[in-house]
Amino acid sequence: VQLQASGGGLVQAGGSLRLSCAASGRTFSNYIMGWFRQAPGKEREFVATISRSGGTTYNEDSVKGRFTISRDNAKNTVYLQMNSLKPEDTAVYFCAARSGGSSWSAGTYDYWGQGTLVTVSS
């Protein structure tokens, strides 16, 4: 499956952005979807994941209550709504797809998008 992430940009602290990740090539609803991020000089870290139906989501602790992952299987798209953004949220955000069960580990995902940069100014 091919993944194309978009929606990043520059935003002030406290602002919002919505990231999108469009999938093509295979049956989107067969895949667990996840969002990860990588800040300069740091390892890629888990942000959120969503089940195939969209009924179950998991968020990393630092984004709980601020970020929401969702998906639209009819549009082959997964979203990450990011509210109350903080400077420490600055990173390149990646979407990823996994054919197995839910996972927080980047190494277990099968397909990756190219990343979209989110910069939060203080």
N, C-alpha and C positions, 0 to 999 in steps of 0.2 A: 504494500500500500504506500502511496506517495502522500506526504503531508506538507502543507503550505501554511505557515503561521503568518499572521498579520495583526496590526492594531497597536503595535508599540509606538512609543513616542516620548516626548518630554512633557512632564506634568509637575505642578507644584505639590509640595507636601499637603496631604489632606484631599487631594483630588482623586479622580477616578479614570480608569481606562478599561476597555473591554478588548481582550485578545480573542482572536478567532483562529481556528485551525481547520482548514478544509482538506478532506481526504478524498483520494481517488484511487482507482485501480482494483480494489477488492471490496468485499461486503463490509461496510463500515461497522455495522451493528455486531459483527463477530468479534470485535476488539474492545478490550479494556483500553481506556484512554487516560493519559496522564499529562500533567504539566510539571516541568522542572525548570530550574533557573540556575544560572551560573554568573556569579559576580566576578569582577577582575581579580585574579590571583587566588580564587577559591575553587573548590570542587563543585561539580554540579550537584544540586540538592533537590529533593522532592518538594513539590508544592501541593499538588492535589491529584486525585484520581477519581474516576467515575466508572461505574459498572456498565455493562453492555446496554442495559435497558435505560440507564440513567437514574435508576431508583436508589442507588447507593453511592455515596461519595465519602471520601476521606480527605481531610486537609491537614497540612503540617501545622503544628501548634502556633507558630508565629503569625499565621495568616487566618486562623480561625476567627470568624466573626467579621472579617474584612473581605476575603476573597470567596467567590462562589464558582464552582465548576459546574457546567451543564453541557448537554449535548442535544442535537437535533438529528436523529438518525435519518429523517426524510431529506435533510439537506447535507448529510455526510459531514457535519461540522461539530466541533467541540469548542466551547467558549470558556474563558476565564474572566469573570467580572471582578475587577479589583477596585475596592473602595478604600477610603482613608489611607491612601498610599503614604509611605514613609521613605525617607532617603535610603534606608537600609534595604528597601525593596528593589533598588537599582540593580539591574542584571539583564543578561540576555535570557529570554524565556523560550523554552522549547516545548513543543508538544510531541507526544510519543504514543505509540500503539503497541499493545501486547496481546498475543493470542492466548495466553494462559490466564490464571486467576489474578485478582487484584494484587498489586505490588507497590511498595514504596522504593524499590531499588532500581536505579537507572539501568544497571547492567542486565536486568531481566526483560527490558523492553526491546521489541524486535525492529521497530521502525521509528525514525526520527524526522522531524521537520528541521528547517534550516535555522530557526531561531529568529526572534524579534526583540529589539532592544527597548527596554523600558528604563527611562532615566527620571528619577524623582529629585527635584531640587528642593533645598530647604529654605 
